[in-house]
Structures are given as structure tokens and as C-alpha cells.
Amino acid sequence: MPQIKTDNRAKDAKNQRFKNEVEQMENGHKQMRQELDNLKAEAQQRNRPGENPKNKRSFMLSL
């Protein structure tokens, strides 16, 4: 039996659009992770090692 060739252009276009969407989401996710890491690093610089921020807050409230 001869194989029937089908036109997969519509399916290929849909798959390509899906791949593009996934890629955009992954890039957005990477960007958010980077921003989160930056914020964590910034917060760590503000809180000196060994210093409990909760104690600092309660101390400030007691003044």
C-alpha cells in the first residue's frame, strides 16, 4: 500500500507557536529567579550575619 502524505503545515505551525510560548515562559521564569536571587542577596547584605532581624525590630519598637 502506498503511504499517504499528509499536509502537516498547520500542525507544524501550531507546534512552533507552542514551542515559542514555552520558551517565553521559561525565559520569564529565569528572569524572575534572577530577580529573586538579587533581592535575596540584597537582603542578606542588609542583615549582618549573626544578627536576628526580629530582635532588631522589637528593639526599635521598644524605643
N, CA, C and O atoms as a Maestro MAE file, in Angstrom:
{
 s_m_m2io_version
 :::
 2.0.0
}

f_m_ct {
 s_m_title
 :::
 protein
 m_atom[252] {
  # First column is atom index #
  i_m_mmod_type
  r_m_x_coord
  r_m_y_coord
  r_m_z_coord
  i_m_residue_number
  s_m_chain_name
  s_m_pdb_residue_name
  s_m_pdb_atom_name
  i_m_atomic_number
  :::
  1 25 0.841 -1.194 0.000 1 A "MET " " N  " 7
  2 3 0.000 0.000 0.000 1 A "MET " " CA " 6
  3 2 0.881 1.251 0.000 1 A "MET " " C  " 6
  4 15 1.829 1.345 0.780 1 A "MET " " O  " 8
  5 25 0.570 2.200 -0.865 2 A "PRO " " N  " 7
  6 3 1.366 3.435 -0.878 2 A "PRO " " CA " 6
  7 2 1.050 4.277 0.364 2 A "PRO " " C  " 6
  8 15 -0.089 4.325 0.830 2 A "PRO " " O  " 8
  9 25 2.081 4.934 0.879 3 A "GLN " " N  " 7
  10 3 1.870 5.789 2.052 3 A "GLN " " CA " 6
  11 2 1.224 7.095 1.606 3 A "GLN " " C  " 6
  12 15 1.577 7.666 0.575 3 A "GLN " " O  " 8
  13 25 0.288 7.540 2.393 4 A "ILE " " N  " 7
  14 3 -0.396 8.789 2.085 4 A "ILE " " CA " 6
  15 2 0.351 9.920 2.775 4 A "ILE " " C  " 6
  16 15 0.536 9.912 3.992 4 A "ILE " " O  " 8
  17 25 0.777 10.898 1.972 5 A "LYS " " N  " 7
  18 3 1.455 12.056 2.550 5 A "LYS " " CA " 6
  19 2 0.393 13.062 2.976 5 A "LYS " " C  " 6
  20 15 -0.490 13.418 2.195 5 A "LYS " " O  " 8
  21 25 0.489 13.506 4.202 6 A "THR " " N  " 7
  22 3 -0.485 14.480 4.692 6 A "THR " " CA " 6
  23 2 0.193 15.837 4.814 6 A "THR " " C  " 6
  24 15 1.412 15.943 4.946 6 A "THR " " O  " 8
  25 25 -0.626 16.848 4.766 7 A "ASP " " N  " 7
  26 3 -0.114 18.212 4.886 7 A "ASP " " CA " 6
  27 2 -0.086 18.574 6.369 7 A "ASP " " C  " 6
  28 15 -1.129 18.778 6.991 7 A "ASP " " O  " 8
  29 25 1.103 18.649 6.915 8 A "ASN " " N  " 7
  30 3 1.242 18.914 8.344 8 A "ASN " " CA " 6
  31 2 1.598 20.362 8.650 8 A "ASN " " C  " 6
  32 15 2.018 20.675 9.764 8 A "ASN " " O  " 8
  33 25 1.436 21.234 7.687 9 A "ARG " " N  " 7
  34 3 1.849 22.621 7.907 9 A "ARG " " CA " 6
  35 2 1.102 23.279 9.067 9 A "ARG " " C  " 6
  36 15 1.701 23.993 9.871 9 A "ARG " " O  " 8
  37 25 -0.199 23.037 9.148 10 A "ALA " " N  " 7
  38 3 -0.988 23.644 10.234 10 A "ALA " " CA " 6
  39 2 -0.525 23.094 11.577 10 A "ALA " " C  " 6
  40 15 -0.366 23.834 12.549 10 A "ALA " " O  " 8
  41 25 -0.313 21.787 11.613 11 A "LYS " " N  " 7
  42 3 0.137 21.143 12.856 11 A "LYS " " CA " 6
  43 2 1.536 21.657 13.234 11 A "LYS " " C  " 6
  44 15 1.804 21.943 14.401 11 A "LYS " " O  " 8
  45 25 2.417 21.770 12.239 12 A "ASP " " N  " 7
  46 3 3.771 22.272 12.495 12 A "ASP " " CA " 6
  47 2 3.734 23.707 13.010 12 A "ASP " " C  " 6
  48 15 4.484 24.065 13.918 12 A "ASP " " O  " 8
  49 25 2.866 24.521 12.432 13 A "ALA " " N  " 7
  50 3 2.750 25.921 12.861 13 A "ALA " " CA " 6
  51 2 2.258 25.984 14.308 13 A "ALA " " C  " 6
  52 15 2.746 26.781 15.109 13 A "ALA " " O  " 8
  53 25 1.282 25.129 14.629 14 A "LYS " " N  " 7
  54 3 0.752 25.100 15.996 14 A "LYS " " CA " 6
  55 2 1.845 24.665 16.970 14 A "LYS " " C  " 6
  56 15 1.995 25.249 18.044 14 A "LYS " " O  " 8
  57 25 2.602 23.644 16.593 15 A "ASN " " N  " 7
  58 3 3.698 23.174 17.445 15 A "ASN " " CA " 6
  59 2 4.748 24.261 17.631 15 A "ASN " " C  " 6
  60 15 5.284 24.429 18.726 15 A "ASN " " O  " 8
  61 25 5.042 24.995 16.569 16 A "GLN " " N  " 7
  62 3 6.037 26.067 16.654 16 A "GLN " " CA " 6
  63 2 5.557 27.175 17.588 16 A "GLN " " C  " 6
  64 15 6.328 27.700 18.391 16 A "GLN " " O  " 8
  65 25 4.271 27.524 17.475 17 A "ARG " " N  " 7
  66 3 3.716 28.548 18.364 17 A "ARG " " CA " 6
  67 2 3.801 28.093 19.818 17 A "ARG " " C  " 6
  68 15 4.137 28.873 20.709 17 A "ARG " " O  " 8
  69 25 3.490 26.812 20.039 18 A "PHE " " N  " 7
  70 3 3.552 26.259 21.388 18 A "PHE " " CA " 6
  71 2 4.991 26.301 21.923 18 A "PHE " " C  " 6
  72 15 5.223 26.672 23.074 18 A "PHE " " O  " 8
  73 25 5.950 25.917 21.072 19 A "LYS " " N  " 7
  74 3 7.365 25.946 21.478 19 A "LYS " " CA " 6
  75 2 7.789 27.371 21.827 19 A "LYS " " C  " 6
  76 15 8.503 27.595 22.804 19 A "LYS " " O  " 8
  77 25 7.338 28.335 21.011 20 A "ASN " " N  " 7
  78 3 7.679 29.741 21.276 20 A "ASN " " CA " 6
  79 2 7.105 30.200 22.608 20 A "ASN " " C  " 6
  80 15 7.773 30.897 23.372 20 A "ASN " " O  " 8
  81 25 5.844 29.802 22.890 21 A "GLU " " N  " 7
  82 3 5.214 30.180 24.159 21 A "GLU " " CA " 6
  83 2 5.977 29.595 25.332 21 A "GLU " " C  " 6
  84 15 6.235 30.279 26.322 21 A "GLU " " O  " 8
  85 25 6.336 28.326 25.214 22 A "VAL " " N  " 7
  86 3 7.069 27.658 26.289 22 A "VAL " " CA " 6
  87 2 8.414 28.345 26.510 22 A "VAL " " C  " 6
  88 15 8.832 28.554 27.648 22 A "VAL " " O  " 8
  89 25 9.084 28.691 25.419 23 A "GLU " " N  " 7
  90 3 10.378 29.357 25.524 23 A "GLU " " CA " 6
  91 2 10.236 30.715 26.225 23 A "GLU " " C  " 6
  92 15 11.058 31.078 27.066 23 A "GLU " " O  " 8
  93 25 9.186 31.455 25.868 24 A "GLN " " N  " 7
  94 3 8.954 32.755 26.507 24 A "GLN " " CA " 6
  95 2 8.705 32.588 28.000 24 A "GLN " " C  " 6
  96 15 9.205 33.369 28.810 24 A "GLN " " O  " 8
  97 25 7.925 31.564 28.365 25 A "MET " " N  " 7
  98 3 7.648 31.322 29.781 25 A "MET " " CA " 6
  99 2 8.921 30.951 30.527 25 A "MET " " C  " 6
  100 15 9.159 31.422 31.639 25 A "MET " " O  " 8
  101 25 9.740 30.103 29.906 26 A "GLU " " N  " 7
  102 3 10.992 29.699 30.545 26 A "GLU " " CA " 6
  103 2 11.909 30.899 30.738 26 A "GLU " " C  " 6
  104 15 12.550 31.031 31.781 26 A "GLU " " O  " 8
  105 25 11.974 31.769 29.743 27 A "ASN " " N  " 7
  106 3 12.804 32.970 29.853 27 A "ASN " " CA " 6
  107 2 12.282 33.887 30.954 27 A "ASN " " C  " 6
  108 15 13.057 34.452 31.725 27 A "ASN " " O  " 8
  109 25 10.966 34.029 31.018 28 A "GLY " " N  " 7
  110 3 10.354 34.841 32.079 28 A "GLY " " CA " 6
  111 2 10.653 34.252 33.445 28 A "GLY " " C  " 6
  112 15 10.922 34.983 34.399 28 A "GLY " " O  " 8
  113 25 10.607 32.932 33.539 29 A "HIS " " N  " 7
  114 3 10.886 32.244 34.800 29 A "HIS " " CA " 6
  115 2 12.341 32.467 35.211 29 A "HIS " " C  " 6
  116 15 12.634 32.730 36.377 29 A "HIS " " O  " 8
  117 25 13.251 32.358 34.233 30 A "LYS " " N  " 7
  118 3 14.674 32.593 34.526 30 A "LYS " " CA " 6
  119 2 14.879 34.016 35.029 30 A "LYS " " C  " 6
  120 15 15.638 34.252 35.970 30 A "LYS " " O  " 8
  121 25 14.194 34.960 34.392 31 A "GLN " " N  " 7
  122 3 14.326 36.370 34.769 31 A "GLN " " CA " 6
  123 2 13.805 36.585 36.194 31 A "GLN " " C  " 6
  124 15 14.419 37.307 36.980 31 A "GLN " " O  " 8
  125 25 12.676 35.961 36.521 32 A "MET " " N  " 7
  126 3 12.134 36.106 37.869 32 A "MET " " CA " 6
  127 2 13.062 35.480 38.900 32 A "MET " " C  " 6
  128 15 13.249 36.037 39.982 32 A "MET " " O  " 8
  129 25 13.647 34.325 38.578 33 A "ARG " " N  " 7
  130 3 14.582 33.679 39.503 33 A "ARG " " CA " 6
  131 2 15.794 34.587 39.735 33 A "ARG " " C  " 6
  132 15 16.292 34.701 40.855 33 A "ARG " " O  " 8
  133 25 16.256 35.225 38.668 34 A "GLN " " N  " 7
  134 3 17.405 36.128 38.781 34 A "GLN " " CA " 6
  135 2 17.054 37.305 39.689 34 A "GLN " " C  " 6
  136 15 17.845 37.689 40.551 34 A "GLN " " O  " 8
  137 25 15.863 37.875 39.490 35 A "GLU " " N  " 7
  138 3 15.433 38.995 40.331 35 A "GLU " " CA " 6
  139 2 15.315 38.561 41.785 35 A "GLU " " C  " 6
  140 15 15.701 39.297 42.693 35 A "GLU " " O  " 8
  141 25 14.779 37.359 42.002 36 A "LEU " " N  " 7
  142 3 14.644 36.838 43.356 36 A "LEU " " CA " 6
  143 2 16.011 36.662 44.009 36 A "LEU " " C  " 6
  144 15 16.204 37.025 45.170 36 A "LEU " " O  " 8
  145 25 16.962 36.099 43.255 37 A "ASP " " N  " 7
  146 3 18.318 35.932 43.780 37 A "ASP " " CA " 6
  147 2 18.937 37.278 44.125 37 A "ASP " " C  " 6
  148 15 19.614 37.410 45.145 37 A "ASP " " O  " 8
  149 25 18.705 38.284 43.273 38 A "ASN " " N  " 7
  150 3 19.230 39.621 43.534 38 A "ASN " " CA " 6
  151 2 18.634 40.201 44.811 38 A "ASN " " C  " 6
  152 15 19.341 40.805 45.617 38 A "ASN " " O  " 8
  153 25 17.319 40.011 44.991 39 A "LEU " " N  " 7
  154 3 16.664 40.533 46.193 39 A "LEU " " CA " 6
  155 2 17.166 39.815 47.443 39 A "LEU " " C  " 6
  156 15 17.361 40.436 48.488 39 A "LEU " " O  " 8
  157 25 17.372 38.499 47.328 40 A "LYS " " N  " 7
  158 3 17.887 37.735 48.471 40 A "LYS " " CA " 6
  159 2 19.280 38.220 48.846 40 A "LYS " " C  " 6
  160 15 19.590 38.380 50.027 40 A "LYS " " O  " 8
  161 25 20.121 38.454 47.837 41 A "ALA " " N  " 7
  162 3 21.487 38.932 48.095 41 A "ALA " " CA " 6
  163 2 21.444 40.312 48.748 41 A "ALA " " C  " 6
  164 15 22.207 40.601 49.669 41 A "ALA " " O  " 8
  165 25 20.546 41.151 48.259 42 A "GLU " " N  " 7
  166 3 20.419 42.500 48.820 42 A "GLU " " CA " 6
  167 2 19.957 42.430 50.275 42 A "GLU " " C  " 6
  168 15 20.464 43.161 51.126 42 A "GLU " " O  " 8
  169 25 19.005 41.560 50.554 43 A "ALA " " N  " 7
  170 3 18.504 41.408 51.921 43 A "ALA " " CA " 6
  171 2 19.598 40.861 52.831 43 A "ALA " " C  " 6
  172 15 19.702 41.259 53.991 43 A "ALA " " O  " 8
  173 25 20.402 39.962 52.312 44 A "GLN " " N  " 7
  174 3 21.470 39.377 53.114 44 A "GLN " " CA " 6
  175 2 22.527 40.427 53.455 44 A "GLN " " C  " 6
  176 15 23.119 40.387 54.533 44 A "GLN " " O  " 8
  177 25 22.762 41.361 52.541 45 A "GLN " " N  " 7
  178 3 23.730 42.424 52.805 45 A "GLN " " CA " 6
  179 2 23.209 43.349 53.900 45 A "GLN " " C  " 6
  180 15 23.975 43.836 54.731 45 A "GLN " " O  " 8
  181 25 21.894 43.588 53.892 46 A "ARG " " N  " 7
  182 3 21.303 44.482 54.891 46 A "ARG " " CA " 6
  183 2 21.368 43.883 56.289 46 A "ARG " " C  " 6
  184 15 21.701 44.567 57.257 46 A "ARG " " O  " 8
  185 25 21.040 42.573 56.381 47 A "ASN " " N  " 7
  186 3 21.083 41.900 57.678 47 A "ASN " " CA " 6
  187 2 22.481 41.334 57.871 47 A "ASN " " C  " 6
  188 15 22.881 40.379 57.205 47 A "ASN " " O  " 8
  189 25 23.199 41.928 58.774 48 A "ARG " " N  " 7
  190 3 24.558 41.451 59.016 48 A "ARG " " CA " 6
  191 2 24.505 40.031 59.564 48 A "ARG " " C  " 6
  192 15 23.565 39.684 60.279 48 A "ARG " " O  " 8
  193 25 25.486 39.215 59.247 49 A "PRO " " N  " 7
  194 3 25.480 37.830 59.725 49 A "PRO " " CA " 6
  195 2 25.429 37.781 61.246 49 A "PRO " " C  " 6
  196 15 26.088 38.565 61.929 49 A "PRO " " O  " 8
  197 25 24.642 36.855 61.762 50 A "GLY " " N  " 7
  198 3 24.535 36.680 63.207 50 A "GLY " " CA " 6
  199 2 23.570 37.643 63.857 50 A "GLY " " C  " 6
  200 15 23.370 37.592 65.071 50 A "GLY " " O  " 8
  201 25 22.973 38.513 63.084 51 A "GLU " " N  " 7
  202 3 22.032 39.480 63.651 51 A "GLU " " CA " 6
  203 2 20.621 39.028 63.322 51 A "GLU " " C  " 6
  204 15 20.295 38.796 62.158 51 A "GLU " " O  " 8
  205 25 19.794 38.904 64.329 52 A "ASN " " N  " 7
  206 3 18.419 38.464 64.102 52 A "ASN " " CA " 6
  207 2 17.555 39.691 63.807 52 A "ASN " " C  " 6
  208 15 17.386 40.543 64.679 52 A "ASN " " O  " 8
  209 25 17.008 39.794 62.602 53 A "PRO " " N  " 7
  210 3 16.217 40.989 62.249 53 A "PRO " " CA " 6
  211 2 15.000 41.169 63.145 53 A "PRO " " C  " 6
  212 15 14.561 42.298 63.366 53 A "PRO " " O  " 8
  213 25 14.436 40.053 63.675 54 A "LYS " " N  " 7
  214 3 13.264 40.173 64.554 54 A "LYS " " CA " 6
  215 2 13.647 40.881 65.850 54 A "LYS " " C  " 6
  216 15 12.895 41.717 66.353 54 A "LYS " " O  " 8
  217 25 14.821 40.543 66.388 55 A "ASN " " N  " 7
  218 3 15.273 41.194 67.613 55 A "ASN " " CA " 6
  219 2 15.483 42.680 67.368 55 A "ASN " " C  " 6
  220 15 15.141 43.509 68.211 55 A "ASN " " O  " 8
  221 25 16.043 43.011 66.220 56 A "LYS " " N  " 7
  222 3 16.295 44.406 65.873 56 A "LYS " " CA " 6
  223 2 14.968 45.163 65.823 56 A "LYS " " C  " 6
  224 15 14.874 46.291 66.306 56 A "LYS " " O  " 8
  225 25 13.950 44.543 65.240 57 A "ARG " " N  " 7
  226 3 12.644 45.185 65.106 57 A "ARG " " CA " 6
  227 2 12.018 45.413 66.481 57 A "ARG " " C  " 6
  228 15 11.520 46.503 66.761 57 A "ARG " " O  " 8
  229 25 12.039 44.402 67.330 58 A "SER " " N  " 7
  230 3 11.429 44.556 68.651 58 A "SER " " CA " 6
  231 2 12.195 45.582 69.473 58 A "SER " " C  " 6
  232 15 11.605 46.305 70.276 58 A "SER " " O  " 8
  233 25 13.508 45.645 69.272 59 A "PHE " " N  " 7
  234 3 14.302 46.650 69.970 59 A "PHE " " CA " 6
  235 2 13.885 48.050 69.525 59 A "PHE " " C  " 6
  236 15 13.728 48.959 70.340 59 A "PHE " " O  " 8
  237 25 13.708 48.204 68.196 60 A "MET " " N  " 7
  238 3 13.326 49.513 67.664 60 A "MET " " CA " 6
  239 2 11.929 49.891 68.154 60 A "MET " " C  " 6
  240 15 11.667 51.064 68.417 60 A "MET " " O  " 8
  241 25 11.035 48.919 68.278 61 A "LEU " " N  " 7
  242 3 9.679 49.215 68.730 61 A "LEU " " CA " 6
  243 2 9.666 49.589 70.211 61 A "LEU " " C  " 6
  244 15 8.793 50.334 70.656 61 A "LEU " " O  " 8
  245 25 10.624 49.080 70.967 62 A "SER " " N  " 7
  246 3 10.657 49.357 72.406 62 A "SER " " CA " 6
  247 2 11.192 50.754 72.711 62 A "SER " " C  " 6
  248 15 11.050 51.237 73.834 62 A "SER " " O  " 8
  249 25 11.803 51.403 71.728 63 A "LEU " " N  " 7
  250 3 12.359 52.743 71.976 63 A "LEU " " CA " 6
  251 2 11.270 53.793 72.074 63 A "LEU " " C  " 6
  252 15 11.565 54.971 72.279 63 A "LEU " " O  " 8
  :::
 }
 m_bond[251] {
  # First column is bond index #
  i_m_from
  i_m_to
  i_m_order
  :::
  1 1 2 1
  2 2 3 1
  3 3 4 2
  4 3 5 1
  5 5 6 1
  6 6 7 1
  7 7 8 2
  8 7 9 1
  9 9 10 1
  10 10 11 1
  11 11 12 2
  12 11 13 1
  13 13 14 1
  14 14 15 1
  15 15 16 2
  16 15 17 1
  17 17 18 1
  18 18 19 1
  19 19 20 2
  20 19 21 1
  21 21 22 1
  22 22 23 1
  23 23 24 2
  24 23 25 1
  25 25 26 1
  26 26 27 1
  27 27 28 2
  28 27 29 1
  29 29 30 1
  30 30 31 1
  31 31 32 2
  32 31 33 1
  33 33 34 1
  34 34 35 1
  35 35 36 2
  36 35 37 1
  37 37 38 1
  38 38 39 1
  39 39 40 2
  40 39 41 1
  41 41 42 1
  42 42 43 1
  43 43 44 2
  44 43 45 1
  45 45 46 1
  46 46 47 1
  47 47 48 2
  48 47 49 1
  49 49 50 1
  50 50 51 1
  51 51 52 2
  52 51 53 1
  53 53 54 1
  54 54 55 1
  55 55 56 2
  56 55 57 1
  57 57 58 1
  58 58 59 1
  59 59 60 2
  60 59 61 1
  61 61 62 1
  62 62 63 1
  63 63 64 2
  64 63 65 1
  65 65 66 1
  66 66 67 1
  67 67 68 2
  68 67 69 1
  69 69 70 1
  70 70 71 1
  71 71 72 2
  72 71 73 1
  73 73 74 1
  74 74 75 1
  75 75 76 2
  76 75 77 1
  77 77 78 1
  78 78 79 1
  79 79 80 2
  80 79 81 1
  81 81 82 1
  82 82 83 1
  83 83 84 2
  84 83 85 1
  85 85 86 1
  86 86 87 1
  87 87 88 2
  88 87 89 1
  89 89 90 1
  90 90 91 1
  91 91 92 2
  92 91 93 1
  93 93 94 1
  94 94 95 1
  95 95 96 2
  96 95 97 1
  97 97 98 1
  98 98 99 1
  99 99 100 2
  100 99 101 1
  101 101 102 1
  102 102 103 1
  103 103 104 2
  104 103 105 1
  105 105 106 1
  106 106 107 1
  107 107 108 2
  108 107 109 1
  109 109 110 1
  110 110 111 1
  111 111 112 2
  112 111 113 1
  113 113 114 1
  114 114 115 1
  115 115 116 2
  116 115 117 1
  117 117 118 1
  118 118 119 1
  119 119 120 2
  120 119 121 1
  121 121 122 1
  122 122 123 1
  123 123 124 2
  124 123 125 1
  125 125 126 1
  126 126 127 1
  127 127 128 2
  128 127 129 1
  129 129 130 1
  130 130 131 1
  131 131 132 2
  132 131 133 1
  133 133 134 1
  134 134 135 1
  135 135 136 2
  136 135 137 1
  137 137 138 1
  138 138 139 1
  139 139 140 2
  140 139 141 1
  141 141 142 1
  142 142 143 1
  143 143 144 2
  144 143 145 1
  145 145 146 1
  146 146 147 1
  147 147 148 2
  148 147 149 1
  149 149 150 1
  150 150 151 1
  151 151 152 2
  152 151 153 1
  153 153 154 1
  154 154 155 1
  155 155 156 2
  156 155 157 1
  157 157 158 1
  158 158 159 1
  159 159 160 2
  160 159 161 1
  161 161 162 1
  162 162 163 1
  163 163 164 2
  164 163 165 1
  165 165 166 1
  166 166 167 1
  167 167 168 2
  168 167 169 1
  169 169 170 1
  170 170 171 1
  171 171 172 2
  172 171 173 1
  173 173 174 1
  174 174 175 1
  175 175 176 2
  176 175 177 1
  177 177 178 1
  178 178 179 1
  179 179 180 2
  180 179 181 1
  181 181 182 1
  182 182 183 1
  183 183 184 2
  184 183 185 1
  185 185 186 1
  186 186 187 1
  187 187 188 2
  188 187 189 1
  189 189 190 1
  190 190 191 1
  191 191 192 2
  192 191 193 1
  193 193 194 1
  194 194 195 1
  195 195 196 2
  196 195 197 1
  197 197 198 1
  198 198 199 1
  199 199 200 2
  200 199 201 1
  201 201 202 1
  202 202 203 1
  203 203 204 2
  204 203 205 1
  205 205 206 1
  206 206 207 1
  207 207 208 2
  208 207 209 1
  209 209 210 1
  210 210 211 1
  211 211 212 2
  212 211 213 1
  213 213 214 1
  214 214 215 1
  215 215 216 2
  216 215 217 1
  217 217 218 1
  218 218 219 1
  219 219 220 2
  220 219 221 1
  221 221 222 1
  222 222 223 1
  223 223 224 2
  224 223 225 1
  225 225 226 1
  226 226 227 1
  227 227 228 2
  228 227 229 1
  229 229 230 1
  230 230 231 1
  231 231 232 2
  232 231 233 1
  233 233 234 1
  234 234 235 1
  235 235 236 2
  236 235 237 1
  237 237 238 1
  238 238 239 1
  239 239 240 2
  240 239 241 1
  241 241 242 1
  242 242 243 1
  243 243 244 2
  244 243 245 1
  245 245 246 1
  246 246 247 1
  247 247 248 2
  248 247 249 1
  249 249 250 1
  250 250 251 1
  251 251 252 2
  :::
 }
}
